[in-house]
């Protein structure tokens, strides 16, 4: 969900439903607080999340491979002594 769609949804909630009866000033204050909360939440898009998940997965595979190589090299070194 994009920040713009979240903003639109907040505006819909403030104009309809149980919050519709609030005064204009209270609605503006509530909307400002919600916008501030969303801004500080540091949300990422699903696409960015998926990209970072893929990067993490590849990094974990590389780490496992390196650990295996280090273990093999240590074993080789110990057998040579």
Secondary structure, DSSP 8 states (H G I E B T S, - for coil): --HHHHHHHHHHHHHSGGGGGS-HHHHHHHHHHHHHHHHHTT---HHHHHHHHHHHHHHHHHHHHHHHHHHHHHHHHHHH-
